[in-house]
Amino acid sequence: MAERADVEPAERFRPTSGRFTGVLLEVFAALGLLLAYSDRDQGYALPLALGACFVAVLAWAAMLRPGLALTPTHLVLRNMVETIHVPLAAIETLAVRQVLAVRAGERRYVSSAVGHSWRRAMKASRQGDRRLTPEQALAQSYPDYVEARIRQRCEDARSQQGVQRGSPEQLALAEEVRREPAWLEIGLLSGSGVAFLLVLLL
């Protein structure tokens, strides 16, 4: 059986935001669990432990899980509760502001893994759509490099597949976008959140 070309990402991008806050929240959650265990005979121990578990899962899913990668054929956006595989040749437009946003067909897909600060995003918005090579973009900022690199790979994919921008072939490729729910994160978020609320209310 032939292996899928996009099973293992060939190029991963370093996340630019949320990591420090996510790790900090994980540390606080761990301290909360330790306090709940040490005071396990107290009435607040169970709500504290469940609340810490919920915060730990939420911090992981929202701030540490998001990622961005390129495979030979797809842009992979790993978000809070799902992973989206977008064919490179299907991407019509893309931009990195506070988040990365790409459009394929009539749908818009967003990744929080890479983005500018609010001030830098406003400046980039005023400058409009710039066409820089990855090397030129890297001299300005890493998010600019990510945008230029993905744009370059999209153009290469369209050229290799003979797909014109806005053509019926490109629209057809947009229908091949795959969404993979992150069932583990969904289950842990739902379970810990419901358990925490029940303990508070009962």
TAWO-V878720 format. One record per pair of residues at least 24 apart in sequence whose C-alpha atoms are under 10 Angstrom apart, sorted by the first residue. I is the first residue (numbers start at 1). J is the second residue. Records with the same first field share a line. If there is no record, write none. Layout:
BEGIN
I->J  J
END
This chain:
BEGIN
4->73
5->71  72  73  74
6->70  71  72  73  74  75  76  85  87
7->71  72  74
8->69  70  71  72
9->68  69  70  71  72  73  74  75  76
10->69  70  71  72  73  74
11->68  69  70  71  72  75
12->67  68  69  70  71  76  146
13->67  68  69  70  113  114  142  143  145  146
14->67  68  69  113  114  142  143  146
15->63  64  65  66  67  68  112  113  114  115  142  143
16->67  99  112  113  114  115  116  117  142  143
17->63  64  66  98  99  112  113  114  115  116  117
18->59  62  63  64  65  66  112  113  114
19->59  60  62  63  64  65  66  113
20->63  64
21->59  63  64
22->55  56  58  59  60  61  62  63  64  65
23->56  59  60  63  64
24->56  59
25->52  55  56  57  58  59  60  63
26->52  53  55  56  57  58  59  60  64
27->52  56
28->52  55  56
29->53  54  55  56  57  59
30->55  56
44->199  200
46->196  199  200
47->195  196  197  198  199  200
48->196  199
49->192  196
50->191  192  193  194  195  196  197  199  200
51->192  193  195  196  197  199  200
52->192  196
53->188  189  191  192  193  196
54->188  189  190  191  192  193  194  195  196
55->189  192  193
56->189  192
57->185  186  188  189  190  192  193
58->185  186  188  189  192  193
60->185
61->182  185  186  188  189
62->112  113  185
63->112  113
64->113
65->113  185
66->111  112  113  114
67->111  112  113  114
68->100  111  112  113  114  146
69->146  150
70->149  150  153
71->153
72->153  157
73->153  154  157
74->153  154  157  177
75->102  150  153  154  177
76->111  178  179
77->109  110  111  112  113  179
78->110  111  112  113  179  180  181  182
79->110  111  112  113  181  182
80->111  112  181  182  185  186
81->180  181  182  183  184  185  186  187  189
82->179  180  181  182  183  185  186
83->111  178  179  180  181  182
84->109  110  111  177  178  179  180  181
85->109  176  177  178  179  180
86->173  174  175  176  177  178  179
87->154  157  158  170  173  174  175  176  177  178
88->150  151  152  153  154  155  156  157  158  170  173  174  177
89->153  154  155  156  157  158  159  160  161  162  163  164  165  169  170  171  173  174
90->154  157  158  163  164  165  166  167  169  170  171  172  173  174  175  176  177
91->150  151  154  155  157  158  165  166  170  171  173  174
92->151  154  155  164  165  166  170  171  174
93->129  151  154  165
94->129  147  148  150  151  154
95->124  125  128  129  130  143  144  146  147  148  150  151
96->121  124  125  143  144  145  146  147  148
97->121  122  123  124  125  143  144  147
98->122  124  143
99->143
100->143  146  147
101->147
103->174
104->166  170  171  172  173  174  175  177
105->166  168  170  171  172  173  174  175  177
106->171  174  175
107->174  175  177
113->143
114->142  143  144  146  147
115->142  143  144  146  147
116->141  142  143  144
117->143
END
